[in-house]
Amino acid sequence: MARPRILDGDGHVFEIEREILEFLEPPYNHEGMLAFPFFPTLDGYHRIHIATPFQGPRKRWVNAQDWVDFMDQTGVESTVVYPTTGVGFGMIQDPDWARIVARAYNDWVHHKYYRKSNRIRFAAIVPLQNPQEAVKEARRAVEELKAAAIVVVTAPADRGYRKSLGDKSLWPVYAEIERLGVPIGVHSGVSVGWGFDYFTQFALTQNLEHPVAQMTAMTSFVMEGVLERFKNLRVAFLEAGIGWALYMLDRMDRSFEIWKGHHSLTTRPSELVLGGKVFFSFEPDEKLLPYAIKTFGSKSLFWATDFPHEKTVASTQEEIEELLEMDGITEEDLQNLMSRTCERFYKKTPALVAA
């Protein structure tokens, strides 16, 4: 089997607030702003402290050149990077600050990564705390900054957005993203507010923070009608693996049938999810991956490095080899998992003609 092209569907940047500071609009671009973090904390853990024993000490933050070096060493052709501390963006309470820091982050990642290497594309943040401003920022990020996607970060209902991701007040944002022809990457990572704040060991917290948030997000996007209304909107649920989605497919169909009259959907949830516009990242060692390929099709699944979070060059090389040696997988499936699906998901499509 020929070695396929390799694309990364979800990598990360480490936000350097001293650098982002220069992109804040006046009068906020002053040193005093560094007295408080720009993004809310994801939880009560210091995650670099936790990662240091197996990744080694970080002499400095990962930058664009480090990313290029990583891709060269692992054979990855390109990546699309998402936030790290910025995953807490949905917790921001102040809509005006959400607007200011979203613009600054997008300018920063454009200048410090994309303009350093076009192999590093990026997902832009938009302030869903103020849907009108989110529409404007999505347009600016895609048309001016060349963002490859819009990231929608999850947040518990009592923080930041104070609404579900499927709430109709956000539909104008999704309409604009659909018009712009770029996809939505739904990314989780916040652990507070989901009901397991009492854990004091990070392994337990991290075990739940992604799948619980993604279950909530997919339920909202599907059953509140976003995917039914916006038929050309591409959405990916990232960094939670794929096993949870198999369960949710049956669970949503069951709720759809039993609770008719208590939801507004006219299309069966599984039809919406399997209709070719919903995507998932996966982990190579998932035992349910063969079932996911059979259920969703390899055209809906793509691989992601998650670098520089839990991954190193060595562990990424091992993952790639594990995928290349996977039993019972066709050459077409492998090409989809490693590059074609990612390329199809992030490919900018022509803007819709306004009705």
Phi, psi and omega in degrees: 000126181294143179291125183280165168297152181234120176241146180258120183272351182197095170250189184217158169249157168257116182292127176253104189295331178295328175283318180297331181308319183292344180262355175291142180287149175298147006266022188268356183272057179232159186302329182300337180296338183283357179294334178234149179295147181286328181243145177298149178293147180287331181186199182264016183257146170265102193286333176290323175301318182291322184279339187304317182302327181255347177254345183086165180295143175266117179287335179195174177292150173292135179236188184298319180295322176299321179295316179298317179299317179299315180294320179297321183284336183255353181080016178278130184284316181201168180222163167238118187263145180240167181290169170246279175296334178293349174296340176278005184304323181294349179272351182296127183275328187269111182301326181291318178293324177301318179296313184296312185284332175297314179298317182294316179299313183296320176296318181297310183292328175297312184285321187272344180237296185301317182284344174279327178201125179284003170282346180252095176270171186214155174260130184269147175272141173231144185279085178297345175299337176223094187305323179297318178289329178295320177300313180298316184289325176299316181296314181295316184296320182280312187282325182261319185264351178066038176299141181275341183198170170249128177268129171252113182267140182283155177205144177297155190296339183266011180233154167054265184297322183056034177197162177284160181291342178267002182302139186294341176295340179266354183299325175300329177293314181293325177297319180290320178297318176299317180296322181289342175082013177253160181269172172254128170257111179275120184235131178257181180155335176287133180252340180283147174089358182261357176107004178231036181291346184281349178294144178241005175243127188299326181302322180290317180296310183294331179300329186253336191298324180280306184295321180297315179294321181287326173300317179296315182295314182293320176303317182291311181300319184280306192275347171265006167094005182299312183289332177287323182283315185256086191287344180254007181276122177265132183227133175241140176254119196247150167065021175244009187074196185236342184301320181299326184290328176297315178297314184293332178299312178291320184297315180292321177298320179297314179295323179300317183284314186288322189253039174301137185093349179244014172210166185256004183289144171248346181251137179301133182308317181297328177294322179292317182290324184267011184276004175098002181246000179246133186230161180217144166271160184220167174252135184300333184268010180289126179292337181271002182301316178301322178291324178295319178298319179293322185279307185271335186087143182294344179286354179250001186238137175220154182274151178219144182280323189066008177297140006259027184291271184266359190252152173235175176301314183296313182292328178290319176299321178295319178299315181298315179296323178299319178291318181295334183258008183297134180282150172070025181240136181279163177298322179295317178299316181298317178296322176296311183298323187270337183204314190296318179295316178301315180297319180291321180295314186272353180294128180288129179258157180302143180296146178289148174282127182299137180289000000 
